[in-house]
């Protein structure tokens, strides 16, 4: 997020703290944006490359949470229980 913030800040020449807030919001996929209070968000001021950067951050944040969940929950738990084997005569 910090690298993306620095890239956006250098390419767009906008306020650093607001740009940092936008990147953190995009990575966390919370949908909060600073702006003029109307329909214009702060990300609307970015160029097309800056908007693509925000989009990629949103995807990375979303896929990152899912991947982490799959790694934690998706592991097969090895059981340490061994059942006795025997032939049953009927």
N, C-alpha and C positions, 0 to 999 in steps of 0.2 A: 504494500500500500504506500509505503514511503517513497519507493522508487517511482511509482506511478504519480504520486503527488508532485515530486520534483520535476518529472517530465512535463506534467501539465502546467506547473508553475512557470517553467522556463519557456515553454512553447506558447502559452496563452498570455503571459505577463499580467496575471490577475492576483488578487489578494491570497496570500499563502494559507491563512487559517481557514478561509472559506473553501479553498480548493481541497485542503486536507479533510474538512468536514464532508465534502462531496464524495471524495474517494472512500472514506470510511463508511459513509452511508451506502455507497454502491456495493462495496465488498460485503457489508452486513445484510444487504438486500432489504433494507427497512423502508425505502421509499421516501425518506425525508430529504428535503432540499431547501437551501436558502435561496432567496430571490427577492423580488420586489413585492411579494405578498399577494400578487394577482396570479395570473396564469403562467407567467414567465418564471422558470426556475433558473438557478445559477448555472446549471449545466447547459442551458440554451445559449449561453454566451460563448461556449467552447466552439472550436472549429470542428470540422468533420473528423479529424484525427483524434481530437480530444474526446469527442462523443464516442468514438470507437473504443478508446481507452476505457471510458466509463462502462461501456457495454461489456467489454472483456472482464473488467473487475467484477461486474455483477455475475457473469457466468462462472468466474473462478470462485467467488464466494458461495454460490449455490452448489456447484459441483463439489467444492471442498467439504461442505457440511455433509452432503450425501455420502461422499467417499469415506469420511471419518466414521459416519454411522455404520456403514457397511463393514468397515474393518472391525469395529468394536462388536457389533451385534452379529455379524455374519460368520464369525469364527465357529468352527465345529468344536464343541466341548468334548474332550476325550474323557470318557468315564474310567474311573479306576476300579470299577466293580467287575469282578470276574465271576461268571456263573459256573457252577459245577456241571460237568458233562457226564452223562450216564446213559446206558442203554436200558430202555424200559421194555420188559417182556409182558406182552398182553396175551 
